[in-house]
C-alpha cells in the first residue's frame, strides 16, 4: 500500500475511533453530504468559493461587531469546516478518508437492498 493510501486509512481509523463517526452515523448522511465534504477538502484553496456565515443579524451588535466564519460554498454542515490551508497533504488525506467513508456507506446501502453496488456489473 502506498504512503498516501496508508495515511488515508489511518485518518479513516482516527475518524472512527476518536471522532466516533461510526458506519451507523455515516448511514444517516444519505444526501451526498460526505462526498461534498470530501470535495471541499480536495478543492485547492485558490479555487474554493468561500461564503461568510454570521452568528448575528447584521447590526445586532454594533458596538462589538459580529462574529463570523468562512466555509466553502458546498460545505454540507454549518460551522464544522476545519481547513488546513497550509497543509495540503492533510486536507487531501481528510478528503480521501471521507471518500472512503462515502464508498463504504454506498456499499452498505446496496448490500442492505440486496443489489449490485453502484458502478459494478454482474458476474
Order of alpha helices (4+ residues) and beta strands (2+ residues): alpha-alpha-alpha-beta-beta-alpha
